[in-house]
Amino acid sequence: MKSIETIATVTKDGKITAQLPLDIPEGEHQVIIVIDEKPLAEKAESKEKRPPLNFPVHNYGPWPENLSLRREDMYGDWGR
């Protein structure tokens, strides 16, 4: 059994067309189809363009020359 995710086209008369990988042998196959109820075009229209996130930036000056961010230096003997 192989799981394939692809985009299919459904016509008004209920026929479906989909592109499959070339490693699927030709012939009849048993398939399971799960249809998302909203067509892709409808989903694309409903997505509104939102402005980029605005993260505040604070400048606290340069870091101290002897700053160490090693866990041992930050917490010392805490937790031992």
Accessible surface in RSA format (square Angstrom, percent):
REM  Atomic radii and reference values for relative SASA: ProtOr
REM  Chains: A
REM  Algorithm: Lee & Richards
REM  Probe-radius: 1.40
REM  Slices: 20
REM RES _ NUM      All-atoms   Total-Side   Main-Chain    Non-polar    All polar
REM                ABS   REL    ABS   REL    ABS   REL    ABS   REL    ABS   REL
RES MET A   1   237.09 122.8 143.14  94.7  93.96 223.7 119.51 101.6 117.58 155.8
RES LYS A   2   115.17  56.2  86.36  53.0  28.81  68.6  73.12  65.8  42.06  44.8
RES SER A   3   117.15  99.0  81.40 108.6  35.75  82.4  51.70 110.1  65.44  91.7
RES ILE A   4    63.77  36.3  29.43  21.9  34.33  82.7  33.19  23.9  30.58  83.0
RES GLU A   5   176.37 101.3 141.21 106.8  35.16  83.7  58.11 112.4 118.26  96.6
RES THR A   6    61.76  43.9  29.13  29.5  32.63  77.8  26.53  35.6  35.23  53.3
RES ILE A   7   125.07  71.2 109.02  81.2  16.05  38.7 112.04  80.7  13.03  35.4
RES ALA A   8    40.59  37.3  15.90  24.5  24.69  56.2  16.02  22.6  24.57  65.1
RES THR A   9    88.74  63.1  84.71  85.9   4.04   9.6  55.15  74.1  33.60  50.8
RES VAL A  10    91.32  60.1  62.86  56.9  28.47  68.6  62.86  54.6  28.47  77.2
RES THR A  11    63.87  45.4  52.62  53.3  11.25  26.8  59.32  79.7   4.55   6.9
RES LYS A  12   218.12 106.4 175.94 108.0  42.18 100.4 128.13 115.3  89.99  95.9
RES ASP A  13   103.42  72.4  66.93  66.6  36.49  86.3  51.51 121.2  51.91  51.8
RES GLY A  14    58.70  72.4   0.00   N/A  58.70  72.4  29.58  81.2  29.13  65.2
RES LYS A  15   139.55  68.1 135.16  82.9   4.39  10.5  85.89  77.3  53.66  57.2
RES ILE A  16    76.61  43.6  53.12  39.6  23.48  56.6  53.12  38.3  23.48  63.7
RES THR A  17    91.45  65.0  85.59  86.8   5.87  14.0  65.20  87.6  26.26  39.7
RES ALA A  18    47.21  43.4  18.13  28.0  29.08  66.2  20.81  29.3  26.40  69.9
RES GLN A  19   134.84  75.4 126.15  92.2   8.69  20.7  59.79 127.3  75.05  56.9
RES LEU A  20    78.67  43.8  69.72  49.9   8.95  22.5  71.00  49.9   7.67  20.6
RES PRO A  21    61.28  44.7  45.49  41.5  15.79  57.4  57.73  47.7   3.54  22.0
RES LEU A  22   174.65  97.3 144.37 103.3  30.29  76.1 147.55 103.6  27.11  72.9
RES ASP A  23    95.32  66.8  62.63  62.3  32.70  77.3  50.41 118.6  44.92  44.8
RES ILE A  24    41.18  23.4  26.49  19.7  14.69  35.4  26.54  19.1  14.64  39.7
RES PRO A  25    93.18  67.9  80.03  73.0  13.15  47.8  91.77  75.8   1.41   8.8
RES GLU A  26   177.36 101.8 145.18 109.8  32.18  76.6  65.21 126.1 112.15  91.6
RES GLY A  27    60.32  74.4   0.00   N/A  60.32  74.4  36.38  99.8  23.95  53.6
RES GLU A  28   181.78 104.4 146.56 110.9  35.22  83.9  65.81 127.3 115.97  94.7
RES HIS A  29    91.95  50.3  60.28  41.9  31.68  81.0  46.22  47.6  45.73  53.2
RES GLN A  30   179.50 100.4 139.63 102.0  39.87  94.9  53.82 114.6 125.67  95.3
RES VAL A  31   101.17  66.6  75.66  68.5  25.51  61.5  80.41  69.9  20.76  56.3
RES ILE A  32   146.65  83.5 115.32  85.9  31.33  75.5 118.65  85.4  28.00  76.0
RES ILE A  33    95.86  54.6  64.79  48.3  31.07  74.9  67.68  48.7  28.18  76.5
RES VAL A  34   136.34  89.7 106.38  96.3  29.96  72.2 109.58  95.2  26.76  72.6
RES ILE A  35   108.55  61.8  87.19  65.0  21.36  51.5  88.60  63.8  19.95  54.1
RES ASP A  36    87.46  61.3  65.12  64.8  22.34  52.8  40.31  94.9  47.15  47.0
RES GLU A  37   164.59  94.5 136.21 103.1  28.38  67.6  53.05 102.6 111.55  91.1
RES LYS A  38   116.64  56.9 113.43  69.6   3.21   7.6  61.17  55.1  55.47  59.1
RES PRO A  39    81.67  59.5  70.13  63.9  11.54  42.0  81.54  67.3   0.13   0.8
RES LEU A  40   101.81  56.7  94.18  67.4   7.63  19.2  94.39  66.3   7.42  20.0
RES ALA A  41    70.75  65.0  58.56  90.4  12.18  27.7  67.09  94.5   3.66   9.7
RES GLU A  42    88.83  51.0  84.18  63.7   4.65  11.1  34.99  67.7  53.84  44.0
RES LYS A  43    78.60  38.3  76.84  47.1   1.76   4.2  47.74  43.0  30.86  32.9
RES ALA A  44    71.21  65.5  50.60  78.1  20.61  46.9  58.10  81.8  13.11  34.7
RES GLU A  45   143.88  82.6 111.97  84.7  31.92  76.0  51.35  99.3  92.54  75.6
RES SER A  46    78.51  66.3  50.14  66.9  28.38  65.4  47.02 100.1  31.49  44.1
RES LYS A  47   173.79  84.8 152.96  93.9  20.83  49.6 100.07  90.1  73.72  78.5
RES GLU A  48   159.83  91.8 131.39  99.4  28.44  67.7  50.75  98.2 109.08  89.1
RES LYS A  49   202.12  98.6 166.53 102.2  35.59  84.7 114.52 103.1  87.60  93.3
RES ARG A  50   169.99  71.4 155.63  79.3  14.36  34.2  61.56  84.1 108.43  65.7
RES PRO A  51   106.70  77.8  94.45  86.1  12.25  44.5 101.79  84.0   4.92  30.6
RES PRO A  52   124.89  91.0 101.79  92.8  23.11  84.0 113.64  93.8  11.25  69.9
RES LEU A  53   118.93  66.2  93.32  66.8  25.61  64.4  95.91  67.4  23.02  62.0
RES ASN A  54   142.20  98.1 112.91 109.1  29.29  70.5  33.76  81.3 108.43 104.8
RES PHE A  55   148.95  74.5 137.33  85.1  11.62  30.2 137.33  83.3  11.62  33.2
RES PRO A  56   106.49  77.6  78.86  71.9  27.63 100.4  89.14  73.6  17.35 107.8
RES VAL A  57   138.52  91.1 106.16  96.1  32.36  78.0 109.36  95.0  29.16  79.1
RES HIS A  58   124.07  67.8  98.93  68.8  25.14  64.3  67.24  69.3  56.83  66.1
RES ASN A  59   139.21  96.0 102.12  98.7  37.09  89.3  36.98  89.0 102.23  98.8
RES TYR A  60   190.33  88.9 153.88  87.5  36.46  94.9 130.49  98.1  59.85  73.8
RES GLY A  61    35.76  44.1   0.00   N/A  35.76  44.1  22.03  60.5  13.72  30.7
RES PRO A  62   131.34  95.7 103.96  94.8  27.38  99.5 114.82  94.8  16.53 102.7
RES TRP A  63   178.28  71.5 157.53  76.2  20.75  48.7 128.20  68.4  50.08  81.2
RES PRO A  64    84.99  61.9  68.34  62.3  16.65  60.5  80.58  66.5   4.41  27.4
RES GLU A  65   187.06 107.4 146.86 111.1  40.20  95.7  64.62 125.0 122.44 100.0
RES ASN A  66   135.62  93.5 106.90 103.3  28.71  69.1  46.21 111.2  89.41  86.4
RES LEU A  67    80.18  44.7  49.32  35.3  30.85  77.6  54.13  38.0  26.05  70.1
RES SER A  68    43.57  36.8  28.28  37.7  15.29  35.2  30.72  65.4  12.85  18.0
RES LEU A  69   106.92  59.5  83.12  59.5  23.81  59.9  84.13  59.1  22.79  61.3
RES ARG A  70   145.15  60.9 137.16  69.9   7.99  19.0  62.42  85.3  82.73  50.1
RES ARG A  71   178.40  74.9 171.04  87.2   7.36  17.5  54.19  74.1 124.22  75.3
RES GLU A  72    87.80  50.4  78.88  59.7   8.92  21.2  32.65  63.2  55.15  45.0
RES ASP A  73    81.25  56.9  49.11  48.9  32.14  76.0  20.52  48.3  60.73  60.6
RES MET A  74   101.89  52.8  65.39  43.3  36.50  86.9  65.30  55.5  36.59  48.5
RES TYR A  75   115.43  53.9 101.72  57.9  13.71  35.7  68.06  51.1  47.37  58.4
RES GLY A  76    38.16  47.1   0.00   N/A  38.16  47.1  31.99  87.8   6.18  13.8
RES ASP A  77   113.33  79.4  99.44  99.0  13.88  32.8  33.48  78.8  79.84  79.6
RES TRP A  78   197.73  79.3 176.10  85.2  21.63  50.8 154.75  82.5  42.98  69.7
RES GLY A  79    75.27  92.8   0.00   N/A  75.27  92.8  34.00  93.3  41.27  92.4
RES ARG A  80   210.45  88.4 137.27  70.0  73.18 174.2  89.33 122.1 121.12  73.4
END  Absolute sums over single chains surface
CHAIN  1 A     9333.1       7224.5       2108.6       5490.3       3842.8
END  Absolute sums over all chains
TOTAL          9333.1       7224.5       2108.6       5490.3       3842.8
